[in-house]
């Protein structure tokens, strides 16, 4: 095969899509909070060696740039764009004569994270991703020239020093950038370089075909990995059980399928997700990893970096393979549940790890985690370790920028229906698409298509698999039935303004969890028992403090439920939230249930113990309890024991 196979979809140029409604407020909160000001308050970004400073010259500055670049252009924020421009100029100015991207002119970066950072390929993978996003937004040809020079400098270095450590695990991010650069330039040496990178990288395809690590990885196993590797920390066992590496490695089969002689099918990623669900799955759609794969206990944690990296892997896979329902459904689960849950409502603090059953967020030496520190689940600027402080900001912007994608037949495809406005061109004709409503908190979506001149093109709408009797109306025409889990394609001439009304009714459904517990879902939203929250400041930065969160209400409830027909015993109520939707005050949908306290279900090792096996038997009195969207609760019980209604 010569060249690359075409991708099934194409991301729209950065800046053509703008978030609206609640999503615009969510993204703006990032700009007003930590993402927009991290360079002002955190030396590892503000004084980064990548821009001539004396602080971190490894991954942290590039991580931040990779998230703040799409944020700046999504919002068309002058201040953020100036910051991005400054960073891009500094990186380009420091490119060495041979093309190497280096934090310092002499290539000798100062870093406390890795003494080999000056020659480490891994942080340059992140730099390259960020630069190519900048090019997608601006068309700045300096980026293409600099990226080609870097690629030519990289080839001989890989011959001398093959990929190792983080770079060996995360090679797919580099190949993704090389492929994008090839799409821009057609330079054939890039494919030879990509082949060398793939050859030196970890085999994520074999990992996906049969998950090799199926149990919680305890400290003793990590010690054994290290002993068998002669004391080296970064061997394949250590790296392939590391949660963030797994999240990033998910994209590898899709990325390589564009160049492979034997391309992996989309079903391979679905198989990996199913295996992770079976052995390490969490109620929010995540897999546990604190830091390493940690089994299915709902109090195990998942690192925030793993949330945003798994989202980006799914976005990449969808771009390459198309809108496979299993992949888009998982992406929505993460975006509408795990992503908002990992940060404070004002985006001035985050957790290193989140838990499905998170009944207290505090500093303690008695931890259920494998090898995370005592402050790993508190909210703050830099709990436990600073990678997530810099990296987490890519989650919302990259998701928002891919709500709609371009199809090879010059069409547009909607993947998810958060409110937004898309202004693009089809056949050189301006097209405006506005998505109105409050999806995923409402069942009705309005899509308004506006063209000033008649133009024919296909517009496709993803129909979620969970939808019950979904229907579409175009203008005043009678509604037509749609197939759940499909993509509905309309190829027509669009004239003036057309209003599409998409109805996606959802029902409560109970998903079985370990110990026969259940997690309640409605559409893409998981629901969790809301626990009262007392926020207690524990130092930290003046404007970005550290917080413990302690429960003020009981959490150890079983709910009365028929798992086969949960709506018989649950009441869904819509309400007018008075704040952001992913906050206790802003809840738009709440589920009311009857609960009974389980006195023997207690905190163990600083977290909620395993849910008692269901159906439980208790004579405790009843209380009315409220379940709220997972992402709206920082203290919550998502895997719930149950008993039959009485």
C-alpha positions as semicolon CSV with decimal commas, in nm:
position;residue;x (nm);y (nm);z (nm)
1;X;0,000;0,000;0,000
2;X;0,127;0,348;-0,084
3;X;0,014;0,650;0,111
4;X;-0,249;0,636;0,384
5;X;-0,602;0,505;0,387
6;X;-0,845;0,793;0,414
7;X;-1,004;0,850;0,753
8;X;-1,379;0,791;0,777
9;X;-1,438;1,140;0,919
10;X;-1,250;1,466;0,938
11;X;-1,230;1,711;1,224
12;X;-1,354;2,054;1,123
13;X;-1,102;2,339;1,128
14;X;-1,055;2,460;1,482
15;X;-1,267;2,769;1,542
16;X;-1,554;2,684;1,304
17;X;-1,759;2,536;1,588
18;X;-1,849;2,742;1,895
19;X;-2,006;2,600;2,209
20;X;-2,339;2,749;2,314
21;X;-2,577;2,725;2,609
22;X;-2,456;2,526;2,907
23;X;-2,151;2,399;2,715
24;X;-2,035;2,755;2,643
25;X;-2,057;2,832;3,015
26;X;-1,866;2,513;3,097
27;X;-1,584;2,596;2,856
28;X;-1,578;2,962;2,964
29;X;-1,540;2,846;3,324
30;X;-1,219;2,674;3,218
31;X;-1,091;2,997;3,066
32;X;-1,184;3,190;3,380
33;X;-1,040;2,922;3,606
34;X;-0,726;2,715;3,611
35;X;-0,687;2,650;3,238
36;X;-0,682;3,016;3,146
37;X;-0,454;3,125;3,429
38;X;-0,225;2,831;3,504
39;X;0,070;3,011;3,349
40;X;0,017;3,297;3,596
41;X;0,016;3,092;3,916
42;X;0,212;2,769;3,850
43;X;0,585;2,789;3,773
44;X;0,591;2,460;3,581
45;X;0,395;2,641;3,308
46;X;0,461;3,008;3,376
47;X;0,838;2,959;3,412
48;X;0,866;2,656;3,185
49;X;1,196;2,588;3,015
50;X;0,997;2,553;2,692
51;X;0,954;2,931;2,690
52;X;1,298;3,015;2,829
53;X;1,232;2,977;3,202
54;X;1,404;2,766;3,464
55;X;1,121;2,529;3,566
56;X;0,995;2,204;3,417
57;X;1,120;2,132;3,066
58;X;0,945;1,799;3,023
59;X;0,571;1,737;2,971
60;X;0,382;1,990;3,183
61;X;0,409;2,300;2,967
62;X;0,331;2,105;2,648
63;X;0,034;1,939;2,820
64;X;-0,111;2,279;2,907
65;X;-0,053;2,411;2,555
66;X;-0,227;2,105;2,407
67;X;-0,544;2,194;2,602
68;X;-0,539;2,572;2,602
69;X;-0,489;2,593;2,223
70;X;-0,831;2,449;2,131
71;X;-0,983;2,635;2,428
72;X;-0,856;2,969;2,296
73;X;-0,993;2,916;1,946
74;X;-1,324;2,765;2,057
75;X;-1,392;3,080;2,256
76;X;-1,208;3,317;2,021
77;X;-1,056;3,453;2,340
78;X;-0,807;3,731;2,267
79;X;-0,617;3,686;2,595
80;X;-0,583;3,311;2,557
81;X;-0,486;3,340;2,191
82;X;-0,209;3,582;2,290
83;X;-0,081;3,330;2,543
84;X;-0,088;3,052;2,284
85;X;0,085;3,276;2,027
86;X;0,359;3,349;2,281
87;X;0,415;2,982;2,352
88;X;0,419;2,884;1,986
89;X;0,665;3,160;1,902
90;X;0,892;3,058;2,190
91;X;0,894;2,693;2,082
92;X;0,968;2,782;1,721
93;X;1,243;3,027;1,824
94;X;1,413;2,754;2,027
95;X;1,413;2,495;1,753
96;X;1,776;2,396;1,699
97;X;1,959;2,425;1,370
98;X;1,909;2,055;1,296
99;X;1,533;2,082;1,362
100;X;1,512;1,940;1,714
101;X;1,240;2,092;1,932
102;X;1,410;2,184;2,254
103;X;1,322;2,381;2,568
104;X;1,660;2,556;2,558
105;X;1,873;2,677;2,267
106;X;2,151;2,433;2,349
107;X;1,910;2,141;2,385
108;X;1,997;2,089;2,752
109;X;1,666;2,128;2,935
110;X;1,650;2,154;3,311
111;X;1,394;1,915;3,457
112;X;1,329;1,742;3,784
113;X;1,106;1,487;3,617
114;X;1,352;1,310;3,386
115;X;1,722;1,391;3,343
116;X;1,700;1,271;2,982
117;X;1,431;1,525;2,892
118;X;1,661;1,705;2,648
119;X;1,654;1,399;2,423
120;X;1,329;1,237;2,536
121;X;1,087;1,203;2,245
122;X;0,777;1,182;2,466
123;X;0,725;1,553;2,553
124;X;0,791;1,643;2,190
125;X;0,497;1,424;2,091
126;X;0,276;1,657;2,295
127;X;0,442;1,967;2,151
128;X;0,380;1,839;1,799
129;X;0,011;1,773;1,874
130;X;-0,029;2,124;2,008
131;X;0,150;2,285;1,714
132;X;-0,064;2,101;1,461
133;X;-0,379;2,214;1,641
134;X;-0,249;2,569;1,613
135;X;-0,197;2,517;1,241
136;X;-0,553;2,379;1,207
137;X;-0,684;2,703;1,355
138;X;-0,453;2,953;1,187
139;X;-0,303;2,793;0,876
140;X;0,035;2,924;0,994
141;X;0,286;2,767;0,754
142;X;0,569;2,810;1,006
143;X;0,420;2,512;1,185
144;X;0,440;2,280;0,886
145;X;0,801;2,381;0,814
146;X;0,903;2,338;1,179
147;X;0,725;2,003;1,208
148;X;0,895;1,869;0,894
149;X;1,235;1,983;1,024
150;X;1,165;1,809;1,354
151;X;1,060;1,488;1,177
152;X;1,383;1,484;0,978
153;X;1,582;1,537;1,296
154;X;1,392;1,260;1,474
155;X;1,465;0,983;1,223
156;X;1,842;0,947;1,291
157;X;1,789;0,987;1,665
158;X;1,551;0,689;1,669
159;X;1,814;0,485;1,485
160;X;2,063;0,565;1,762
161;X;1,824;0,554;2,059
162;X;1,498;0,366;1,999
163;X;1,181;0,469;2,180
164;X;1,180;0,384;2,549
165;X;0,982;0,449;2,865
166;X;0,683;0,679;2,809
167;X;0,758;0,727;2,441
168;X;0,749;0,353;2,373
169;X;0,404;0,330;2,534
170;X;0,266;0,647;2,378
171;X;0,398;0,609;2,024
172;X;0,051;0,634;1,867
173;X;0,034;1,005;1,951
174;X;0,349;1,061;1,747
175;X;0,228;0,853;1,452
176;X;-0,103;1,040;1,461
177;X;0,087;1,368;1,418
178;X;0,311;1,225;1,146
179;X;0,004;1,109;0,956
180;X;-0,157;1,452;0,987
181;X;0,162;1,609;0,862
182;X;0,165;1,366;0,568
183;X;-0,195;1,459;0,487
184;X;-0,082;1,822;0,472
185;X;0,238;1,773;0,272
186;X;0,250;1,432;0,104
187;X;0,614;1,393;0,216
188;X;0,679;1,019;0,181
189;X;0,964;1,007;0,436
190;X;0,703;1,069;0,706
191;X;0,552;0,726;0,642
192;X;0,892;0,561;0,672
193;X;0,942;0,743;1,000
194;X;0,596;0,639;1,121
195;X;0,681;0,279;1,038
196;X;0,997;0,300;1,248
197;X;0,802;0,453;1,538
198;X;0,540;0,178;1,518
199;X;0,808;-0,091;1,508
200;X;0,971;0,047;1,824
201;X;0,643;0,098;2,012
202;X;0,453;-0,124;2,250
203;X;0,212;-0,372;2,085
204;X;-0,127;-0,230;2,182
205;X;-0,301;-0,442;1,920
206;X;-0,202;-0,762;2,100
207;X;-0,298;-0,595;2,429
208;X;-0,645;-0,522;2,287
209;X;-0,693;-0,870;2,145
210;X;-0,640;-1,032;2,484
211;X;-0,603;-0,810;2,790
212;X;-0,295;-0,947;2,968
213;X;-0,360;-0,783;3,307
214;X;-0,695;-0,894;3,448
215;X;-0,655;-0,845;3,821
216;X;-0,580;-0,551;4,044
217;X;-0,208;-0,479;4,028
218;X;-0,096;-0,459;4,393
219;X;0,228;-0,311;4,515
220;X;0,382;-0,657;4,551
221;X;0,324;-0,722;4,181
222;X;0,477;-0,388;4,089
223;X;0,780;-0,476;4,300
224;X;0,801;-0,811;4,121
225;X;0,786;-0,639;3,781
226;X;1,076;-0,423;3,889
227;X;1,282;-0,713;4,021
228;X;1,236;-0,916;3,703
229;X;1,344;-0,615;3,499
230;X;1,663;-0,572;3,698
231;X;1,536;-0,279;3,902
232;X;1,425;-0,071;3,603
233;X;1,096;0,104;3,677
234;X;0,987;0,170;3,320
235;X;0,965;-0,181;3,178
236;X;0,675;-0,305;2,962
237;X;0,481;-0,460;3,251
238;X;0,497;-0,140;3,451
239;X;0,407;0,078;3,154
240;X;0,128;-0,141;3,015
241;X;-0,051;-0,156;3,350
242;X;-0,028;0,221;3,393
243;X;-0,377;0,363;3,346
244;X;-0,285;0,670;3,143
245;X;-0,075;0,460;2,907
246;X;-0,370;0,223;2,857
247;X;-0,600;0,518;2,788
248;X;-0,356;0,658;2,532
249;X;-0,279;0,317;2,383
250;X;-0,645;0,267;2,295
251;X;-0,601;0,482;1,987
252;X;-0,304;0,282;1,856
253;X;-0,493;0,020;1,647
254;X;-0,704;0,292;1,484
255;X;-0,408;0,519;1,416
256;X;-0,197;0,244;1,264
257;X;-0,486;0,107;1,057
258;X;-0,440;0,398;0,815
259;X;-0,093;0,268;0,724
260;X;-0,100;-0,101;0,811
261;X;-0,100;-0,373;0,547
262;X;-0,340;-0,560;0,774
263;X;-0,554;-0,290;0,936
264;X;-0,727;-0,356;1,265
265;X;-1,108;-0,347;1,255
266;X;-1,312;-0,106;1,468
267;X;-1,441;-0,402;1,666
268;X;-1,096;-0,442;1,820
269;X;-1,135;-0,132;2,035
270;X;-1,482;-0,247;2,134
271;X;-1,328;-0,576;2,244
272;X;-1,068;-0,395;2,455
273;X;-1,334;-0,177;2,618
274;X;-1,538;-0,488;2,697
275;X;-1,238;-0,658;2,858
276;X;-1,154;-0,350;3,062
277;X;-1,518;-0,331;3,171
278;X;-1,514;-0,695;3,275
279;X;-1,195;-0,677;3,479
280;X;-1,148;-0,311;3,577
281;X;-1,468;-0,133;3,476
282;X;-1,618;0,150;3,678
283;X;-1,975;0,278;3,681
284;X;-1,897;0,601;3,492
285;X;-1,759;0,421;3,186
286;X;-1,400;0,449;3,310
287;X;-1,165;0,171;3,407
288;X;-0,985;0,187;3,741
289;X;-0,619;0,286;3,754
290;X;-0,465;0,440;4,064
291;X;-0,202;0,447;3,911
292;X;-0,210;0,094;3,774
293;X;-0,505;-0,123;3,672
294;X;-0,694;-0,184;3,994
295;X;-0,997;-0,410;3,949
296;X;-1,369;-0,335;3,982
297;X;-1,406;-0,219;4,342
298;X;-1,608;0,107;4,315
299;X;-1,377;0,287;4,557
300;X;-1,068;0,232;4,344
301;X;-0,971;0,549;4,168
302;X;-0,906;0,660;3,811
303;X;-0,653;0,929;3,732
304;X;-0,785;1,245;3,570
305;X;-0,521;1,220;3,295
306;X;-0,673;0,883;3,205
307;X;-1,017;1,044;3,165
308;X;-0,907;1,305;2,911
309;X;-0,666;1,073;2,732
310;X;-0,930;0,801;2,692
311;X;-1,163;1,064;2,551
312;X;-0,902;1,174;2,298
313;X;-0,831;0,813;2,202
314;X;-1,201;0,755;2,136
315;X;-1,225;1,081;1,938
316;X;-0,928;0,969;1,729
317;X;-1,077;0,623;1,672
318;X;-1,409;0,774;1,564
319;X;-1,229;1,001;1,318
320;X;-1,043;0,707;1,164
321;X;-1,313;0,439;1,176
322;X;-1,638;0,636;1,175
323;X;-1,925;0,685;1,418
324;X;-1,943;0,333;1,562
325;X;-2,214;0,356;1,828
326;X;-2,012;0,170;2,092
327;X;-1,729;0,423;2,063
328;X;-1,944;0,737;2,058
329;X;-2,162;0,608;2,342
330;X;-1,849;0,554;2,554
331;X;-1,718;0,898;2,462
332;X;-2,044;1,058;2,577
333;X;-2,039;0,859;2,901
334;X;-1,697;0,995;2,984
335;X;-1,771;1,352;2,874
336;X;-2,101;1,385;3,060
337;X;-2,001;1,197;3,376
338;X;-1,635;1,138;3,455
339;X;-1,503;1,462;3,303
340;X;-1,705;1,712;3,510
341;X;-1,674;1,499;3,823
342;X;-1,297;1,533;3,845
343;X;-1,297;1,913;3,897
344;X;-1,457;2,174;4,120
345;X;-1,754;2,359;3,975
346;X;-1,547;2,677;3,931
347;X;-1,261;2,478;3,771
348;X;-1,011;2,606;4,025
349;X;-0,931;2,262;4,159
350;X;-0,924;1,900;4,051
351;X;-0,862;1,551;4,184
352;X;-0,576;1,328;4,090
353;X;-0,816;1,032;4,108
354;X;-1,195;1,007;4,122
355;X;-1,404;0,720;4,261
356;X;-1,745;0,588;4,159
357;X;-1,838;0,547;4,525
358;X;-1,673;0,858;4,664
359;X;-1,810;0,923;5,012
360;X;-1,525;1,135;5,144
361;X;-1,244;1,334;4,984
362;X;-0,967;1,373;5,239
363;X;-0,601;1,335;5,322
364;X;-0,532;1,002;5,489
365;X;-0,250;0,751;5,506
366;X;-0,497;0,460;5,507
367;X;-0,574;0,421;5,138
368;X;-0,742;0,160;4,919
369;X;-0,524;0,273;4,629
370;X;-0,229;0,072;4,507
371;X;0,036;0,342;4,501
372;X;-0,123;0,687;4,510
373;X;-0,051;0,926;4,793
374;X;-0,262;1,037;5,089
375;X;-0,397;1,345;4,907
376;X;-0,484;1,175;4,577
377;X;-0,860;1,235;4,590
378;X;-0,872;1,585;4,743
379;X;-0,950;1,881;4,516
380;X;-0,673;2,132;4,456
381;X;-0,410;2,279;4,230
382;X;-0,162;1,992;4,236
383;X;-0,286;1,696;4,446
384;X;-0,043;1,401;4,454
385;X;0,136;1,486;4,125
386;X;0,118;1,770;3,876
387;X;0,063;1,592;3,544
388;X;-0,318;1,625;3,565
389;X;-0,283;1,988;3,669
390;X;-0,152;2,056;3,320
391;X;-0,311;1,781;3,111
392;X;-0,675;1,779;3,214
393;X;-0,767;2,096;3,023
394;X;-0,786;1,920;2,685
395;X;-1,103;1,730;2,780
396;X;-1,385;1,979;2,718
397;X;-1,228;2,171;2,424
398;X;-1,142;1,865;2,216
399;X;-1,481;1,708;2,283
400;X;-1,664;2,030;2,197
401;X;-1,466;2,076;1,876
402;X;-1,578;1,729;1,758
403;X;-1,951;1,748;1,826
404;X;-1,981;1,770;1,447
405;X;-1,739;1,626;1,192
406;X;-1,701;1,637;0,816
407;X;-1,771;1,332;0,601
408;X;-1,580;1,232;0,285
409;X;-1,883;1,312;0,065
410;X;-1,868;1,682;0,164
411;X;-2,130;1,634;0,433
412;X;-2,167;1,702;0,803
413;X;-2,223;1,448;1,080
414;X;-2,348;1,517;1,433
415;X;-2,193;1,291;1,697
416;X;-2,341;1,449;2,010
417;X;-2,597;1,721;2,069
418;X;-2,460;1,956;2,331
419;X;-2,560;2,311;2,230
420;X;-2,328;2,469;1,974
421;X;-2,309;2,680;1,659
422;X;-2,119;2,559;1,353
423;X;-2,025;2,800;1,076
424;X;-1,852;2,630;0,786
425;X;-1,861;2,607;0,407
426;X;-1,987;2,329;0,182
427;X;-1,907;2,353;-0,189
428;X;-1,783;2,707;-0,118
429;X;-2,125;2,799;0,020
430;X;-2,151;2,927;0,380
431;X;-2,353;2,695;0,605
432;X;-2,464;2,768;0,960
433;X;-2,587;2,490;1,189
434;X;-2,718;2,572;1,534
435;X;-2,795;2,306;1,795
436;X;-3,042;2,427;2,056
437;X;-3,161;2,266;2,376
438;X;-3,002;2,131;2,691
439;X;-2,896;1,782;2,580
440;X;-2,812;1,551;2,758
441;X;-3,048;1,686;3,024
442;X;-3,345;1,705;2,787
443;X;-3,489;1,461;2,532
444;X;-3,556;1,710;2,251
445;X;-3,287;1,861;2,029
446;X;-3,349;2,136;1,774
447;X;-3,107;2,163;1,482
448;X;-3,141;2,477;1,269
449;X;-2,967;2,468;0,931
450;X;-2,924;2,804;0,757
451;X;-2,784;2,867;0,408
452;X;-2,806;3,191;0,211
453;X;-2,771;3,016;-0,125
454;X;-2,921;2,674;-0,209
455;X;-2,666;2,396;-0,172
456;X;-2,696;2,017;-0,177
457;X;-2,505;1,807;0,073
458;X;-2,567;1,518;0,312
459;X;-2,637;1,596;0,676
460;X;-2,620;1,297;0,910
461;X;-2,747;1,260;1,265
462;X;-2,628;0,997;1,508
463;X;-2,918;0,823;1,680
464;X;-2,801;0,699;2,024
465;X;-2,854;0,333;2,098
466;X;-3,030;0,407;2,427
467;X;-3,306;0,614;2,260
468;X;-3,660;0,475;2,291
469;X;-3,874;0,534;1,981
470;X;-3,654;0,818;1,846
471;X;-3,816;1,044;1,587
472;X;-3,718;1,328;1,355
473;X;-3,933;1,608;1,220
474;X;-3,819;1,839;0,940
475;X;-4,012;2,163;0,947
476;X;-4,386;2,096;0,966
477;X;-4,360;1,749;0,814
478;X;-4,485;1,453;1,020
479;X;-4,215;1,290;1,233
480;X;-4,037;0,983;1,099
481;X;-3,916;0,693;1,311
482;X;-3,541;0,643;1,346
483;X;-3,339;0,333;1,432
484;X;-3,160;0,346;1,768
485;X;-2,786;0,299;1,730
486;X;-2,782;0,417;1,369
487;X;-2,675;0,721;1,170
488;X;-2,964;0,888;0,987
489;X;-2,847;1,045;0,660
490;X;-3,035;1,318;0,473
491;X;-2,898;1,410;0,131
492;X;-3,096;1,704;0,001
493;X;-3,078;2,058;-0,122
494;X;-3,082;2,294;0,171
495;X;-3,255;2,626;0,111
496;X;-3,291;2,915;0,353
497;X;-3,364;2,799;0,706
498;X;-3,465;2,443;0,791
499;X;-3,560;2,338;1,145
500;X;-3,501;1,976;1,245
501;X;-3,657;1,849;1,566
502;X;-3,493;1,537;1,702
503;X;-3,669;1,354;1,985
504;X;-3,458;1,109;2,183
505;X;-3,674;0,973;2,467
506;X;-3,485;0,780;2,734
507;X;-3,582;0,544;3,015
508;X;-3,417;0,464;3,343
509;X;-3,213;0,147;3,317
510;X;-3,020;-0,050;3,578
511;X;-2,672;-0,178;3,487
512;X;-2,544;-0,465;3,698
513;X;-2,225;-0,411;3,892
514;X;-2,016;-0,639;4,121
515;X;-2,197;-0,785;4,423
516;X;-2,513;-0,753;4,214
517;X;-2,521;-0,380;4,287
518;X;-2,669;-0,151;4,022
519;X;-2,586;0,179;3,857
520;X;-2,880;0,377;3,729
521;X;-2,859;0,534;3,383
522;X;-3,084;0,757;3,177
523;X;-2,955;0,833;2,829
524;X;-2,582;0,908;2,856
525;X;-2,612;1,018;3,222
526;X;-2,523;0,796;3,516
527;X;-2,711;0,875;3,838
528;X;-2,564;0,853;4,185
529;X;-2,694;0,895;4,537
530;X;-2,628;1,257;4,632
531;X;-2,431;1,294;4,957
532;X;-2,428;1,624;5,145
533;X;-2,094;1,804;5,110
534;X;-1,891;2,005;5,359
535;X;-1,593;2,172;5,189
536;X;-1,300;2,231;5,424
537;X;-1,000;2,429;5,304
538;X;-0,660;2,268;5,361
539;X;-0,412;2,530;5,242
540;X;-0,290;2,548;4,885
541;X;-0,262;2,848;4,654
542;X;-0,445;3,164;4,762
543;X;-0,680;3,162;4,461
544;X;-0,662;2,789;4,389
545;X;-0,687;2,626;4,732
546;X;-0,685;2,262;4,834
547;X;-1,011;2,121;4,968
548;X;-1,124;1,818;5,160
549;X;-1,491;1,728;5,120
550;X;-1,668;1,553;5,407
551;X;-2,017;1,401;5,409
552;X;-2,295;1,578;5,594
553;X;-2,568;1,321;5,519
554;X;-2,575;0,940;5,533
555;X;-2,443;0,760;5,227
556;X;-2,484;0,390;5,312
557;X;-2,825;0,326;5,156
558;X;-2,984;0,046;4,961
559;X;-3,266;0,150;4,726
560;X;-3,595;-0,026;4,672
561;X;-3,582;-0,137;4,311
562;X;-3,688;-0,392;4,053
563;X;-3,375;-0,397;3,832
564;X;-3,575;-0,538;3,541
565;X;-3,820;-0,247;3,556
566;X;-3,660;0,035;3,755
567;X;-3,916;0,298;3,654
568;X;-4,180;0,120;3,867
569;X;-4,008;0,234;4,186
570;X;-3,821;0,547;4,071
571;X;-3,956;0,892;3,993
572;X;-3,772;1,115;3,745
573;X;-3,825;1,485;3,809
574;X;-3,718;1,777;3,596
575;X;-3,620;2,089;3,782
576;X;-3,485;2,433;3,708
577;X;-3,123;2,434;3,819
578;X;-2,985;2,762;3,950
579;X;-2,625;2,703;3,852
580;X;-2,408;2,503;3,614
581;X;-2,570;2,166;3,535
582;X;-2,277;1,972;3,680
583;X;-2,321;2,121;4,026
584;X;-2,548;2,032;4,319
585;X;-2,739;2,359;4,270
586;X;-2,770;2,321;3,894
587;X;-2,919;1,972;3,870
588;X;-3,172;1,957;3,583
589;X;-3,279;1,595;3,630
590;X;-3,319;1,419;3,964
591;X;-3,436;1,067;4,045
592;X;-3,633;1,011;4,366
593;X;-3,628;0,670;4,533
594;X;-3,697;0,493;4,861
595;X;-3,384;0,398;5,054
596;X;-3,298;0,200;5,365
597;X;-2,979;0,252;5,570
598;X;-2,729;-0,036;5,591
599;X;-2,557;0,008;5,927
600;X;-2,282;-0,244;5,851
601;X;-2,171;-0,074;5,530
602;X;-1,886;0,149;5,645
603;X;-1,571;0,331;5,542
604;X;-1,271;0,099;5,500
605;X;-0,918;0,213;5,415
606;X;-1,034;0,572;5,373
607;X;-1,317;0,487;5,130
608;X;-1,657;0,320;5,111
609;X;-1,633;-0,055;5,157
610;X;-1,768;-0,298;4,898
611;X;-2,145;-0,270;4,853
612;X;-2,320;-0,551;5,045
613;X;-2,441;-0,826;4,808
614;X;-2,787;-0,760;4,664
615;X;-3,069;-0,811;4,713
616;X;-3,006;-0,702;5,068
617;X;-3,229;-0,787;5,361
618;X;-3,283;-0,515;5,618
619;X;-3,562;-0,406;5,846
620;X;-3,434;-0,050;5,867
621;X;-3,686;0,227;5,819
622;X;-3,733;0,402;5,489
623;X;-3,605;0,742;5,378
624;X;-3,663;0,930;5,058
625;X;-3,331;0,961;4,874
626;X;-3,231;1,156;4,563
627;X;-3,006;1,043;4,280
628;X;-2,843;1,313;4,067
629;X;-2,623;1,305;3,758
630;X;-2,282;1,161;3,846
631;X;-2,097;1,471;3,725
632;X;-2,300;1,700;3,954
633;X;-2,189;1,528;4,276
634;X;-1,839;1,540;4,424
635;X;-1,953;1,300;4,698
636;X;-2,169;1,018;4,564
637;X;-2,259;0,650;4,568
638;X;-2,291;0,526;4,210
639;X;-2,290;0,148;4,265
640;X;-2,592;0,091;4,488
641;X;-2,717;-0,217;4,670
642;X;-3,088;-0,279;4,626
643;X;-3,385;-0,468;4,766
644;X;-3,723;-0,553;4,613
645;X;-3,995;-0,291;4,670
646;X;-4,215;-0,365;4,970
